[in-house]
Amino acid sequence: MAAVYKSLSKSAKKVEDHEENENNNAPNGGFRKNKQRVLILSSRGVTYRHRHLLNDLAAMLPHGRKDVKFDSKSKLYQLNELAELYNCNNVMFFEARKGKDLYMWFSKVPNGPTVKFHAQNLHTMEELHFTGNCLKGSRPLLSFDGTFESEPHYRVIKEVFLQMFGVPQGARKSKPFIDHVMSFSIADGKIWVRNYEIREVEKVKGEKDSEGNDIPAADDKSSKKRKGAPNAELKDTDVSLVEIGPRFVLTPIVIQEGAFGGPIIYENKRFISPNQVRSELRKAKATRHNARTEQVKERLGKLETITAQAKKEKDLLDTKELFA
């Protein structure tokens, strides 16, 4: 009987929760559940560093779903159907070119927009060996630079990041804790992404704060009380940020209106393709090589001229000339 009662109570609870969610999702209801799900996948040709970065980001996003490699690099619109198949409304796609360059696509499915970035200075968690740590599946705080509000395209990128990296409350495999911060800063037209642990350490009696005042012990009777909680003592804690990883730098290239398609609403004119950078380096090396080759040719020509002149001039005191 206990098992029957337990199963009936569970079914009744599910019905009540379903009705409550329907009431909350109604237009007149005040609360609407934030449902975000991210599809994470890569193309063929990714390096070990790209693969480790993808695994680190997938571990940080409990509402994400990692999929196998995507074969095509030209038909990216097929990712929309793949996202709908897995019930995802966000897509994070890693596109590798020439085994060197990494382009990251962030798209909102099915209506857009889509942002394409060039990723540089990639450092994974295993590579950095930072002392920071956080609970797997915990929800992060998202910290954005004030520059994100200065330009329209930065505001679009900020909203995409909020829906991509912001873990919804009650998401699958998520934990109800907030113990790390993801920082997004803009410098030199690039977005610098960092991940920090929020570390709280209880201060010890006898230590001094930043102003040089002595800190009372947490269990001291003279410690202050919290507001609204007369029986709870206020513990002095030292809050600091310790980097966890990964870290990388994103350069925005284009923003498309649709999901992996549509008109381009923003294009970065200052972006220089890595292929062009490598081409300029090769040309500079070729110029130096050509200059050295011309110097060698000029030196050999001078030697040939001097040798020819020496042969033409006859020495009158030579033995062959005297006894000819």
RAPE-V399856 format. One record per backbone hydrogen bond with DSSP energy under -1.0 kcal/mol. NH is the residue of the N-H (numbers start at 1). CO is the residue of the C=O. Records with the same first field share a line. If there is no record, write none. Layout:
NH: CO  CO
This chain:
5: 1
6: 2
7: 3
8: 4
9: 5
10: 6
11: 7
12: 8
13: 9
14: 10
15: 11
16: 12
17: 13
18: 14
19: 15
20: 16
21: 17
22: 18
23: 19
24: 20
25: 21
38: 63
39: 90
40: 65
41: 92
43: 94
51: 47
52: 48
53: 49
54: 50
55: 51
56: 52
57: 53
58: 54
59: 55
60: 56
64: 61
65: 38
67: 40
70: 42
76: 74
78: 75
79: 76
80: 77
82: 78
83: 79
84: 80
85: 81
86: 82
88: 83
89: 37
90: 37
91: 107
92: 39
93: 105
94: 41
95: 103
97: 101
100: 97
101: 97
103: 95
104: 117
105: 93
106: 115
107: 91
108: 113
109: 89
112: 108
114: 256
115: 106
116: 254
117: 104
118: 251
119: 102
120: 249
123: 247
128: 124
129: 125
132: 243
138: 135
139: 177
141: 180
143: 182
145: 184
148: 145
149: 146
150: 147
155: 151
156: 152
157: 153
158: 154
159: 155
160: 156
161: 157
162: 158
163: 159
164: 160
165: 161
166: 162
171: 168
174: 171
175: 137
177: 175
181: 196
182: 141
183: 194
184: 143
185: 192
187: 190
190: 187
191: 250
192: 185
193: 248
194: 183
196: 181
197: 242
198: 179
199: 240
201: 238
203: 236
206: 215
207: 204
209: 213
212: 209
215: 207
220: 217
223: 220
226: 232
229: 226
232: 229
234: 224
238: 201
240: 199
242: 197
244: 195
245: 195
247: 123
248: 193
249: 120
250: 191
251: 118
253: 116
255: 266
256: 114
257: 263
258: 261
265: 255
266: 255
268: 253
277: 273
278: 274
279: 275
280: 276
281: 277
282: 278
283: 279
284: 280
285: 281
286: 282
287: 283
288: 284
289: 285
290: 286
291: 287
292: 288
293: 289
294: 290
295: 291
296: 292
297: 293
298: 294
299: 295
300: 296
301: 297
302: 298
303: 299
304: 300
305: 301
306: 302
307: 303
308: 304
309: 305
310: 306
311: 307
312: 308
313: 309
318: 315
322: 318
323: 319
